[in-house]
Amino acid sequence: MKMRFGSFIAPFHPPDHNPTLSLEWNLELIEHMDRLGFDEAWIGEHHSAGSEIIASPEIFIASAAARTRHIKLGTGVVSLPYHNPLWVAERMVLLDHLTRGRIMFGVGPGALPTDAAMLGLEPPEMRPLLEEYMEIVMHLLTSEKPISYQSDRLTLNDARLHLRPYSDPLFDVAIAAVASPSGAKLAGKYGAGVLSLGATVAIGMDVLAHHWTIQEEVAATYGQVADRASWRLVGLMHLAETEEEARRDVEYGMEQWFRYFQNVAAFPQMAVDGGNLDEMVDFVNGGLGVVGTPEMAVKQIQELVDQSNGGFGAYLTLAHNWANPQMTKKSYELFARHVMPHFQGQVSSTVDAAERAREARPGLAEKQLAAVEQATEAYEQEKGAIKI
């Protein structure tokens, strides 16, 4: 299974940065990834707390699609309990046509309680609503029969799509999962993929293989197939030529990112430790991710492959503002140049060719020199023959 690579772009920005420029930076990053050969970019939805400033991944994706050629673009994620599922399905099908099939559909219950609170939603309501609305969305996307639904929050009367998906049979669908089994269960029910957002936090690492077992069992119950190629793991990386350089790079913004999760975002599944920058970097390098070299990144991803007990389809870096834009772009380039080929096999043939040439060089070089001497002797003989 050839591993794919991409980025999960929440995004995270210091709230005192110019938001217009921050959004432009996100678009430039996706353009950069497209040129480097990354496979996927997933765009988040948030409405509070000041750092994750994309309110509509669909609108953002429409802009990014016009500036890219190859990379697939996904909602990472649509917080389905916040929306009318009919309009969610309509928007995704529209994007599917506008991008000529480069769209991916990721859903979740909503990560920030401060978002849900503005809608009068309590945390215990979120996952049941996700399950109810997901059933509606999948029916709309896969069936031309109308569907009706009634609750105290939503009414649908003979709802159906008048525009069918561009992708055949359907674009990629993925369910977010951190610690609870609900995401894996829902993915199994619909034969969807899983976005393991907390794959490298301690609780996420512990449940990786367990989540896959749950997905397989539920998929079998519903006559679906759990495909490891649709399983995406999200982790943290900042790369440089040396670990020392990488540590200097993240002086730019790592502390602000940590303080966001420690003091602002009510998202305890992403608990991070560290009182100062050195402690924060050490915490990341203790298993959460990598602040260091491409070799360290290869080792981290291989550990995730082993932990997953069978492999997964894609590794996504969690986009952040640990380093300035210039060094962030360099980190992505190092990742594409040195990490991705290790798992995708692009360089195995060229490395083998170089090794064969190295082994053959002594004998071939000797023959090459002999051929030059032979040509020189022939020339001298020709000169002598002309003078006579």
C-alpha positions, 0 to 999 in steps of 0.5 A, spaced: 500 500 500 503 506 497 502 511 503 499 518 501 501 524 505 498 531 506 496 536 511 490 537 516 489 545 516 485 547 522 488 552 521 492 555 527 494 562 527 495 567 533 489 571 534 493 578 534 496 576 527 492 580 521 487 575 519 486 576 512 494 575 511 493 569 515 488 566 510 492 568 504 498 564 508 493 558 508 492 558 501 499 559 499 501 553 503 496 549 499 499 551 493 506 550 495 504 543 497 501 542 490 507 543 487 511 539 492 506 533 490 503 532 496 496 528 495 491 531 500 489 538 504 484 538 509 480 544 511 477 545 518 471 549 520 471 553 527 467 559 529 470 561 536 476 562 540 480 566 535 485 562 532 482 557 528 479 562 523 476 558 517 468 558 518 467 555 512 471 549 509 467 549 503 468 556 501 475 556 502 476 549 498 473 553 492 478 558 493 484 553 494 481 549 488 482 555 483 489 556 485 492 548 485 492 543 479 493 536 483 492 536 490 485 533 493 481 538 498 477 535 504 473 538 509 477 537 515 471 537 518 464 539 517 461 539 524 455 536 522 451 537 528 451 545 526 448 544 519 442 542 515 444 536 512 441 537 506 445 543 505 451 540 507 450 534 501 448 540 496 454 544 497 459 538 497 456 535 490 457 542 488 464 542 490 465 535 487 463 538 480 467 545 481 473 541 482 472 535 477 472 530 483 478 533 487 473 533 493 473 529 500 468 530 505 470 529 512 465 530 518 465 530 525 461 532 531 465 539 532 471 540 536 470 546 540 465 547 545 465 554 545 462 553 537 456 549 540 454 553 546 452 559 541 447 554 538 445 552 544 448 545 543 451 541 549 457 536 549 452 530 550 448 532 544 453 532 539 455 525 537 448 523 537 446 528 532 452 527 528 450 520 527 442 522 525 445 527 520 450 523 517 445 518 515 441 523 512 447 526 508 449 519 506 442 517 503 442 524 499 448 522 496 447 515 495 440 514 493 435 518 489 429 516 493 426 522 497 427 522 505 423 525 511 426 527 518 423 531 524 426 533 530 425 539 535 431 542 531 430 540 524 424 538 519 425 535 512 420 533 507 421 529 501 428 532 501 433 529 495 438 532 491 437 535 484 444 535 482 448 528 483 455 527 485 461 528 479 465 523 482 463 515 481 460 512 485 462 518 490 468 522 493 472 520 499 468 520 505 471 520 512 469 521 519 473 524 525 476 520 531 480 522 537 479 518 543 472 515 543 470 509 538 464 513 535 468 515 529 470 508 528 463 505 529 460 511 524 466 509 519 464 502 519 457 503 518 458 507 511 464 504 509 468 511 510 475 512 512 477 515 519 481 521 520 485 519 526 486 526 529 489 525 535 494 519 532 500 521 536 497 524 543 498 518 548 491 516 548 490 516 541 496 512 540 493 507 545 487 506 541 489 506 534 489 498 533 483 498 537 479 503 533 481 499 527 478 493 530 472 496 531 471 499 524 472 492 521 467 489 526 462 494 525 463 494 517 462 487 517 455 488 520 453 492 515 456 489 509 461 494 508 468 493 507 473 497 512 479 499 507 486 501 511 487 505 504 482 510 507 485 511 514 488 517 515 493 519 521 494 526 523 501 528 527 505 534 528 512 535 524 517 541 523 523 539 520 530 542 518 537 540 516 539 539 523 535 538 530 538 544 533 536 548 527 529 546 527 529 548 535 531 555 533 525 555 528 520 554 532 522 559 537 517 563 532 510 560 535 510 554 538 509 557 545 503 560 543 500 554 540 501 550 546 498 556 550 492 555 546 491 548 547 493 549 555 489 555 556 484 557 551 481 551 547 476 547 551 479 540 547 482 536 553 483 530 548 489 535 545 492 536 552 499 538 551 505 539 557 510 544 557 512 550 561 517 553 557 520 552 549 525 547 551 520 543 555 515 544 549 519 541 544 521 535 548 514 534 549 513 533 542 519 529 541 517 524 546 512 521 541 507 527 539 511 528 533 518 531 531 521 537 531 528 535 528 530 532 521 527 528 516 530 522 519 527 523 525 520 524 521 521 517 518 522 514 524 516 517 527 511 515 522 514 508 522 512 507 529 505 509 527 505 504 522 507 499 527 502 501 532 497 501 527 498 493 527 497 493 519 498 500 516 494 506 514 493 509 507 495 517 509 499 521 514 497 528 515 501 533 518 497 538 523 499 545 520 501 550 525 505 556 526 511 554 530 515 557 525 515 563 520 512 562 513 519 561 510 521 556 514 515 552 514 515 552 507 522 549 507 520 544 512 514 541 507 520 541 502 524 537 506 518 532 508 517 531 500 524 530 498 526 526 504 520 523 508 515 521 503 519 517 498 521 513 504 514 510 504 512 511 497 517 507 493 519 513 488 527 512 490 528 505 490 529 504 483 534 510 482 537 508 489 538 500 486 540 503 479 546 507 483 548 501 487 548 497 480 553 502 477 557 503 483 558 495 483 560 495 476 564 501 475 571 498 476 570 493 471 567 498 466 572 504 467 577 499 466 574 497 459 573 505 458 580 506 459 582 501 454 577 503 449 581 510 449 588 507 449 585 503 443 582 509 439 589 513 440 593 507 438 588 507 431 589 514 430 597 514 431 597 508 426 592 512 421 597 518 421 603 514 419 599 510 413 597 517 411 605 520 411 607 514 407 
